[in-house]
Each structure stands twice: as structure tokens, then as C-alpha cells.
Amino acid sequence: MSETDITPKPPAESASTVVIAGLANLGIAVAKAVAGVVSGSSAMLSEAAHSVADTVTELMLLTAIRRGERPADEDHPLGHGPERYIWALLASVATFVGGAVFAVYDGIHTLTHGEEPGDPLVSYLVLAVAFALEGYSLRTGVRQARAEAALLGAPVGRYLRLTPDTAVKAVVLEDTAALAGLLLAAGGLLGGQLTGSGVYDGVASILIGLVLVYVAWVLGRSNARLLIGRPLPPRMRDEVREEILSVPHIVAVLELTTLIQGPREILIAAKVDFRDASSARQVEWACEEAEEQLRERFPAIRRVYLDPTPGLGPEREPDR
């Protein structure tokens, strides 16, 4: 995003992207597990664990989208937006525990105990099919990311780095990691086939685990920041301030607080100084006008709270 913009997107788009990725990973996980048992490849078994972890991740992301979209109620006056980041954070933990730990352990076990190589043909066939399915899933995620980035006039990489829609970010990162893992698994199989040594397969398994550690760390950090409370980018905060100051009767924004509550939920709170001559009715009108202008310019803004506050300075001494 222009490093500065956040625009709402229909939740159905993110959900469909996650569903496609989840279905692809589920089928791939079964095929990889069978191929790993038949071929005796630790890299293939690591890839099976990778796909299982990805499937669990997609289920958690789908839960995050559904629960985060629930409307505000009496017990949750600010909505349920942040709940999506709790589930997304759990999804990154699942990637680490379910995929990375198993892959590294299995690779070390292979290096220290060796393995009996089996027929790699089934594994090659499964890897080829898995590559096609993962590629399709990645293509779906990248297509959505590109469409959103184009609307914001930003490069795809910057959009993925800054977007609060962690579901799309997770799908793109995990599918990219999956393709890298498939190539590593194929390299391990080929190395073992050519040399008769299980070292290549074990190393490939460890590398797959390290790739998953990186993905889990990136997604975990992103969701943790949003859970703690991430403000809008500096340039967008400046634009919000300018928009408020453009309203008649408002002379200063003394304090501005912004909070991203979800991909389509931004909260704005500000202490605002009004002209001394402004009547109570004019102050009320200015507050309504400021909220309307902000929502029109930034559709993701859901809540605006303006607090009339006298400015400080010798010319603004309070009446006694």
C-alpha cells in the first residue's frame, strides 16, 4: 500500500483463498505420507507433516476470518476484529510445532541413524502433482494480493508486508514455502538415488524445517504486532490529521490515536481544539462532518471519536 493506505476488501475473497489452499494441502498431505512410507524418504515425511500443518493453519485462518467478521454487540462494543489475530497467531504456532519441529527432528534422526531407501518413483509423481496444486493455490493468493495492491497503487511486496489481512499473507507465504519444500524434497530424493546415501534426504528434511521456522516467525511477529495494537502508517496518520483540520471550526488536532482492529476496521480517536467563537451546535456539526469526511476518504475507518479539548497557550487561558 502506498505505505500508507488500508482499504477494505470483501471477506469472501480472503475466505475463498484460504479454502482453496486448505483443500489442496489436505489432499497433498495424504499423498505425501503414502509416498514417504513407500519410498522411506524422511524428506517426503517432512513434507507430509508440512502439508498437515498447513491444513491445520488454513482451518484456523478460516475460523479467524469468520469470528473476526462478527458485528459489535453489548459485550464487545468495538467488535470482534482483533480475535482474528489470536487465531492467526495460533496458526503460526501450528506451522512451527506441526511442521518445523517434526521436519528438523526427522532430518536429524535420518542423519544419525540412516534410512533404508525405497522406490522413489511414487515420491517423484506425488511431488509433481503437489507442485501443480500448490502452484495453483499460490497463484490464487498472489492474484488477490495483486488486485488489492493495484487498488492501492503499491507493489505486491509492500502490500504483503503492511496489510492487516494476515490470511492472505499466510496463504502466500505458506504456499511459497511449500514450493520451496517440494524442490528440497526432490533434491534430497535425487541425491539419495544417485549416491545411495541418506545424508541428502536428511539435510533436505532439516532445510524444510528451517523454511517453516522462518514462515512461522514472520507470521507470528505480524500477528503479535496487530494484537498488541498497530497504529496506521505515519503518512496515513498525517492524512487523517489533515482531513480533520480541513473541517470548519476545527483549529488544531492536539492528540491523535489510530488503531488497526482488523483488515476492514480502523479506529480514530483525537483531542480536537475548536474556535473559541464556535457554538455548541457548530461543534456538533464539525464532529459529524469530520467523521463523514474520514469515512469517505478511508472506507476502512469504522469508528471516529473526537474529544473537544481547549488548546494550551497564553492566548487560550481558561475562563475563571
N, C-alpha and C positions, 0 to 999 in steps of 0.2 A: 504494500500500500504506500502511497506516496509517503511513506514512513509516517504517515500522519493521518490516515483515514481509516475508518472502520465502517463498513456498510453491511446491513442485514442481508441474509440470504435465506430462502425458504428452507425450513428444516428438513423437508422431504428429500432435498438433494443430498445433504450430508448422510441421511439415513440410508438412502439407496446405495450410496458409495460404500458404506460400511457393510451393508447386507451382501453386496456382490463380493467384497473382499472376504467376508466370513464364509460364504458358501464355497468359494474357491479354496480357501485354506482347509476347510473340513475334508473335502474330497482328496486334496493333496496329502493331508496328514495320514490318511488311511493307506494310500498308495505308497507313500514313503516308508511307512512302518513295515508293510509287507515286503517291499524291496530290500529294506535293511536287514530283515530276518533272513531272506533268501540269499542275499549276497554276503552277509556277515560284515557289512560295512558300518563302522562306527559313525562315519560322516553322514551316511544316509539315516541312521537312527537319530543323530543330532538334528538333521533336517526335519525328521518326523516330529521331534519334540518342538522344534521351531514352529512348525505349522500348527501343532496343537496349542502352543502358547498364543500364536496369532489368532486362532479361532476363539479362544477364551477372551482375548483382548477385544475382538470385534463385538462379542456379546456384551462386554462391559461398556464399550463405546456406544452401542445401540441403547443400552439402559441409560447411559449418561444423557443421550440426546432426548429420549422420551421423558425422563424425570426432570431434566433441566427446562423443558418447554412448558411445564405445568404453570398455570397462572397464579398470580398472587392470591393469598387468602388471609383470613384474620390472623392465623398463627404465623404466616410468612408474608408480611406486608410488602416486602421488597422482592417477592417472587422466589423461585427455586433455581435460578440460573447458576449460582456457584456449585450446586450439587453435582452438576455435570463434571466439574473438575475433580471432585472426590473420586467418582467412578473412573475417570480417565487416568487419575494418579494410580488407582488400583490396577488399571490395565497395564501401566508401565511396570508395576511390580510383578505382574503375571508374566510379562515378557522376560524380565530378569530371572525370576525363580524358575518358571516353567521351561524356558528355552536356554538362556545363557548358562545357568549353573549346570544343567544336565549336559549340555554340549561340551563344556570345558572338562567336566568330570569324566565323561565318556572318552574324550580325546586323551586325557592323561592316563586313563585305565588302559587304553589301546597301546600307548607308547610304553607303558611299564610291563604289561602282561602279554602284548601281542594279540593277534587275532587270526582266525582261520579264514582266508579269502574264499569267497564263493563265486558263483556265476554273476558277473557284473552286468550282463545283458539286460536283465529286468530293471536294474537300477538306472541304466542309461535311458531306457524307454520312459521310466517314470520321471526322470529329470527333464526329459524333453517335453513331456506333457505338462509337467509342473511349471516349466519355464513359460510355456504358452499361456497357461491360465493366470499365472502371477503377472505376466506382461499385460494381459487384458485388464486385470484388476488395477494395476498401476496406471494404465492408460486412462481408465475411468477417473481415478483420483486426480491425475495430472490435468485432465480435461476440465474438471470442475475448478481446480486451483487456477488454471489459466484464465477461465472465464471470469472468475472473481477478480483476479489480478488485472485483467483488461479493463473491467469496470472502474477500477481504482487508478488505472494508469501507472501500474507498478510492475516491476519484474516479478516473475513467479517465485524466485528465491526469496526476495524480500517479503512477499506476501506470506509465504510459508513460515518465515521467521517471526513475523509480527502478528499474524492472525490469531484471534482468540478462539477460533474454531479448531480445537485440538483434535477433533475427529478426523477431519480431512488431513491434517498434518500427520496424524498417526498412520493413516492408511498409506499415504505416500511414502513415509519413512520406512514402514514395515515391509511394504512391497518391494521397495528398493533394496532393503536388507535381504529380503527373500531371494531376489535375483542374484545378489552377490553370493549368498549362501549356496545357491544351486551351482554356481560356477566353481566355488571352492570344493563342493562335494564331488563334482565331476572331475576336478583336478586331482583330488585325493584318490578317487577310483582309478583314474588313468595311471597315476604314479604307482599305485599298488599293483595294477595289472602288468605294467612294463617291468617292474623290478621285483615283484613278488614280496615286497616289504610292506608291512602295515604302518610304517612311520608316516608315509604321506597321508594316509587316511586319518591317522591320529592328529597330525598337525592341522589338517583341514577342519576336523571337528573342533579343535581349540580355536581356530580363527573364526569359525562360525559363531562360537560362543562369545568371542570378543566383539564381533559386529553387533550381536544382540545386546551386549553390555552397553555399547555406545548408544544404540537406539533407545534403550530403557532410560539411560541417563538424560538424554536430550528431552524425551517426552516427560520424564519425571520432573525435571527442572522447570520446563514450560508450565506444567500444570500447578506446580508448587507456587510459582510466582503469581499465577492467576488466583489461586486460593488465598494467598496472603493478602492480595489486593493490588492489582496493577493499574496505575493511572494511564490516562491517554498519553500518546507521544507528545513531546514538548511543542512541536509545531501545531498540532491539533488543539492543544490547550490554549495556545496563543490565539488560534482562530475562534475558539469558544469565547475567550475574553473579548476579542474584537466584536463579535456578534452581540454580546451583551451590552457593550459600550455604545453600539450603534442605535440603541433604543433611546428615544427621547426621555428626558428627566433623569437618566442614569449618568452620573458624572465620574464614577470610579468603581472598579472591582477591587475591593480591599483584600479579599481572600477567595481563592478558587480551589475547590476539591473535585477531582474527577475519579471515577471508579468504573472499571470494566467488570460487569457482573455476569456477562455471557456474550456469545457471538453477536447477539442482537439486543444487548442490554447494557446501556451506559447510564450512569447516574451522575448528575451535575449538582453541586451544592456551592453556593457563593454568598459571601457577605458583600452587599452592594450599597454604595453611597448614592443617595438621591439629592436632587437640587433642594435647597432649603425652602424654596418657594413652592415646591410641589405639594399638592393637596393629597389627602389620603386616597381619594378616588383616582388621581393620576398615578400614584404609586402602585395601586392595584392594577391599573391598566398596563403600566410599564412591565410589571411582573408577568402578566399574561402574554403580552407582546413578545417579551424576551423568550419565554418558553416556546411560543409558536414559531418564532424565527429559528431557534436552535433545532427544533424537531424537523423543520422544513429543510434546513441545511444538512443536518446529520440525522438521517432517519433512525439510526440505531439508538439515539437518545430516548430513553423511556421515562426518566424521572428528572425533574428540574426543581430544585429548592433554592429560592432566593430569600436572603435574610436582610431586610433594610437595616443598615448599620451606619451611624454617623461617622464621617471621616474625622481623622485626627489632624490637628494643626492649629496654629494661632487663630486662623480665620474661622475655625469651626468649633469654638468653645461652646460646650453645652449650656443651655439656659439654666439659671439657678432660681 
